[in-house]
Amino acid sequence: VHKITIVSRGRAGGYVMPLPTSDTMLRTKEQFEDDITAAMGGRAAEELVFNQLTTGASNDLMQATRMARAMVTQFGMSDKLGPRAYGANSGPIFLGRDMGEVRDYSEQYAEEIDNEVKRILQTGYQRARNLLSENRQRMEQLVEILMERETLDSAEFVEIMEGTHPGLQPAPSAE
């Protein structure tokens, strides 16, 4: 996390801005899975806290879907479908297809690709829900501080998650 804010910008009601930890051309399957889990966090928080869903996470869902589809179709990161690229990114444009997509696989594989993308997204969503449930108190403390300050940087976010931020109330004793 580089910056986190509840200040609306455009269609976003707030956002978390990630900052790459290094310049890298290569990404691992685990990095994609972590990014998908992070993208699902807002939607999972809506369901967990308010027991309802809104349009607030629409861009996050699009980004997570794009990553999951790339994992399966471009990078061979699916145990089920194996190390193969599905579809090419050049060729004529036809109605009902992505711009420039050449489909070099059958309807059966299209269905398997969709199922695998869905599985990856559902796994990331469940992982986000579990992390938020396990860290609900920290999440609520983060929200309280954001309501006061509106924007936090990376160091402040880490302090809140570690429980060392000066704005945190001491945890109630177990006595």
Secondary structure, DSSP 8 states (H G I E B T S, - for coil): --EEE-S-BTTBS-EEE---SS--S---HHHHHHHHHHHTHHHHHHHHHHSS--GGGHHHHHHHHHHHHHHHHTS---TTT-S---SBS-S---TTS-TT-B--S-HHHHHHHHHHHHHHHHHHHHHHHHHHHHTHHHHHHHHHHHHHHSEEEHHHHHHHHHT--TTS-------
